[in-house]
Amino acid sequence: MILLKSIPKVDKFIAKDEFKGMSTPLISTISKKILQNLRDSILNNEIEEINENDLINKVKEEYEKIIEPSLQKVINATGVIVHTNLGRSLINEKAFLKAKDIATSYNNLEYDLEKGKRGERYAHISKVICQTLGCEDVLIVNNNASAVFLILNTFAKNKEVVVSRGELVEIGGSFRVPDVMASSGAKLVEIGTTNKTHLRDYENAVCEQTSMLMKVHKSNYSIEGFSSEVDFEDIVKVAQENNIIDYYDMGSGHFIDLPYGLNESEPSVKKIMEYNPSLLSFSGDKLLGSVQAGIIIVKKELIAKLKKNQLLRMLRVDKITLALLEENVKSILLGSIDDIPTLKMLFTKTSKLKENATMLKTAIDDICQCEIIETQTVIGGGTTPNKKIPTIALAVKFKNYKPNKIEKLLRAKNIVGRIENEQFLLDFRTIQEGDIKIIENAIREIA
Ligand SMILES: *Cc1c(COP(=O)(O)O)cnc(C)c1O
């Protein structure tokens, strides 16, 4: 076991010039582990000599792996605008700079500057959302899932909540409406059938124990053919007649009319507000195009009760979230839709997408055979299920690579596209103009 004696001593090893400028505690931890492994290998007769350079390189490699950022920028060339796996909505840079100002300094988050005493965390965002939507009050929580949970827990614990069987959905990430209800303490009363629910089903279900009539956006699926559901407008009326709460989990809430006739299946929050509802909730980072958050609106009296629930302390949001949301809603209020990347992408004309696609095609024409394709994509994120919107894509082709090989090579460079009809596509609906050059360079490298 002469080899054991040649194992470098940790102190000496980590003092080597090769590790200069690196974090000594981290180098030390990694080195100890690697030297221990070396000892084990020697004892198991797995190696015959020690190469110190190899050891140094191993430590350096491990070090780089640890400090390399795990969360990285990705170019979304899938065409899916609200792509939950790719971070959903992009934050506008101006809004981000505003939020940076707030986050990197002290601020009036819970301070009333006029009165010089404690203020309300939610007052800032409430002002701008109430102005935009005409609601009485606003509460912001961690995400829409927590909004659903907080609402059910506050108003329906040990009481009944009536929901149509057609709306007992599972959303991505195994968020299941019946399971969320059960854990909030609410008792689910299912009405209707999978394909049809009538107004009389709601009326018949109401009893002493009923606290709420709840409608849930079907998120990522749709029922076609022999089917009907009850408009929220009528549900609100039944709730009011019976003096109980009506609540619509809208999933993705948006404040403006959507293009491509999408509004018919996905009415805006403004439209729903015309029905005089009690409670609505929706996500901050779906079609609203902002940061992860759950937005709860409408009746002041109900929101006051939500604010008294101890759970709110666990679901509350940070100043950064509130600052970003405030800027986003202000952009909508002022009609600056182009300031909201999610909406800008949705509203971009295909002629503009074609221009961008042509720009990339021209730039790489010498190295690959590309073709501009008119096709369709979806918004995604559990919005507008099964509804297609037009888009322009560039089919990238190389003689010796199959589409899934191209997909893999570009994915290794953080460019995520999609395969359609056995072609690899870069969809310009979601490609940001500033990223076209990066894609060009990546394609040059793999060529
Ligand atoms: C997306 C969605 C949720 C969950 O929203 P998050 O903001 O992702 O927590 C809840 N309900 C419906 C109907 C949804 O579409």
The ligand as a Gaussian input file, in Angstrom:
#p B3LYP/6-31G(d) Opt

LIG

0 1
 C      -53.279000      27.848000     -14.225000
 C      -54.475000      27.647000     -13.420000
 C      -54.421000      27.600000     -12.025000
 C      -53.119000      27.695000     -11.291000
 O      -52.565000      28.944000     -11.456000
 P      -51.039000      29.219000     -11.003000
 O      -50.904000      30.697000     -11.107000
 O      -50.189000      28.457000     -11.945000
 O      -50.917000      28.715000      -9.615000
 C      -55.580000      27.425000     -11.324000
 N      -56.759000      27.299000     -11.951000
 C      -56.863000      27.327000     -13.302000
 C      -58.199000      27.169000     -13.943000
 C      -55.724000      27.504000     -14.090000
 O      -55.808000      27.532000     -15.422000

